[in-house]
């Protein structure tokens, strides 16, 4: 009798537990709520904003971050119609974001670029709750660009087709105007630039360091790029025209007031007398020639 009473009591407890709803396993969608996971078996409501760090890699960057681009990989798509997040969004995404971008400062123009062999889409929820979405800005690859304030921004990589879930992709977070889906797919090498003397390694190190050029090489720098100005360091060597220079700086004292400022490139300005490629920038209204070897991202 005693054994039977114990068994009956255990069965009663098990049956009672079945009626509280949910999976009953902490951490799984629907635990203790009796509801389906967001986007599964629901209609007409947007998935709730996920807690930071859930469902994707955390990427922490600030203005001028290195290396640029910062890249990650993942699998695109999911069961949730992106249009439930915002009417302008396309494709199908996972219930949780693929990536969370922790911005430590204000970005004037942060670009998020996806490279994939599949037709992918982007859904970005900024820290202020607003959405930015894109489908085909770079071939079949999406790009979202614009100002981003400090805080945690949620990023979903979707597929245009509901049946294409699980597509592999590479995503890049960049301040460079020259980063494209093709450059991400090529491991960060920008097509058409080739080897630059004195420079090797990741994207962030592609700014040409040498002078003595006969034809200017600008690397990843383009009109619209965001750069930090630096004081010119002396160049000793070829001037690119068959001559030699010693300790040439091409520097004016009035330039010192702009050193350390982040600004926008307004012109690619060719070579100076030492064969150094240079730019003109917004900070000084294009007054001075700034050598590329002394600017940074």
C-alpha positions, -999 to +999 in steps of 0.1 A: +000+000+000+028+024+009+045+019-025+012+024-044+006+057-025+041+070-034+036+061-071+002+078-071+016+109-055+044+111-081+019+107-110-002+134-096+027+158-094+037+150-130+002+156-143+000+189-124+033+200-140+019+193-175-008+220-172+014+250-165+023+254-202+055+259-221+084+235-225+091+234-188+129+237-196+145+270-185+159+290-215+138+274-242+112+295-260+078+293-244+092+280-211+065+286-185+044+306-208+024+282-229+032+302-260+050+292-292+085+306-300+083+340-318+075+337-354+063+301-351+026+295-352+019+332-348+006+358-372+003+395-373+028+403-345+065+411-346+089+390-327+098+406-294+132+423-291+157+397-279+179+403-249+215+414-258+238+386-267+212+360-275+212+342-308+243+357-324+279+369-320+286+401-302+307+426-322+321+455-303+334+485-324+339+522-321+347+550-346+380+544-362+381+507-352+407+484-366+409+462-385+383+476-408+362+457-419+353+437-388+339+404-402+319+375-390+302+345-406+269+327-401+239+310-416+211+332-431+173+328-430+147+314-406+110+310-401+100+347-394+088+370-422+110+401-420+080+423-428+067+415-393+096+435-380+090+465-403+069+468-435+100+478-454+119+446-446+121+416-470+128+380-467+128+355-439+149+357-407+156+338-375+137+347-343+169+359-327+194+382-343+225+367-360+247+395-346+246+422-320+268+453-327+279+470-296+288+505-308+310+524-282+306+558-299+287+577-326+292+565-362+286+591-389+283+564-415+286+527-406+281+503-434+269+467-429+277+445-460+267+409-466+284+385-490+267+352-499+261+329-529+224+331-520+200+360-523+202+375-488+185+403-470+193+425-440+172+436-411+189+461-386+172+473-355+192+503-341+196+508-304+169+535-305+144+509-318+142+521-354+147+497-383+169+499-415+164+471-440+178+463-474+176+436-501+198+441-533+221+471-530+251+451-541+240+426-567+219+401-547+237+412-515+222+437-491+239+468-476+227+490-448+245+523-443+240+554-422+245+570-388+246+547-358+246+560-323+262+543-293+245+512-279+235+477-290+222+473-326+206+440-336+213+425-370+194+397-388+207+382-421+177+368-439+171+349-472+147+363-498+131+329-502+116+310-473+130+278-485+166+290-487+173+290-449+207+279-438+226+298-465+262+306-455+273+343-455+301+366-445+292+400-430+314+430-427+310+461-405+330+490-420+335+527-422+352+523-456+333+532-488+353+507-508+343+476-490+319+455-512+304+421-511+330+409-536+359+422-514+344+403-484+340+372-504+376+375-515+389+376-479+392+414-476+412+420-507+399+449-528+398+440-565+420+461-587+444+473-560+470+445-560+501+446-538+510+479-523+547+484-515+554+485-477+518+474-468+506+440-459+479+423-438+443+431-431+420+457-446+428+482-420+465+482-430+460+488-467+466+526-466+498+531-487+528+539-466+553+547-493+561+577-513+582+578-545+553+568-567+550+577-604+512+569-603+492+575-571+479+545-553+451+553-528+444+518-514+410+517-497+407+555-495+380+571-516+360+603-517+336+600-488+359+579-467+361+588-430+398+593-419+418+606-389+444+632-399+480+628-388+512+649-388+534+642-418+565+621-412+596+628-433+602+608-465+637+601-477+641+582-510+629+583-545+606+611-556+590+589-583+604+610-611+640+598-612+652+620-584+658+617-546+646+637-516+658+638-481+636+643-450+607+658-471+575+665-451+554+688-473+541+703-440+527+737-431+525+749-395+488+757-399+480+720-405+488+712-369+454+724-356+437+696-376+458+667-365+438+640-347+405+652-362+382+627-379+370+641-412+357+632-447+378+629-478+366+653-505+392+648-532+419+624-542+447+649-549+475+630-568+511+631-558+533+658-542+569+666-551+581+635-531+557+612-549+535+608-519+498+602-527+475+626-509+439+638-502+420+669-494+394+669-467+363+686-453+379+697-420+400+724-436+377+730-466+402+714-489+430+739-481+459+714-474+474+684-490+473+654-465+497+625-472+479+592-471+508+576-453+499+597-422+461+593-421+443+564-404+409+549-402 
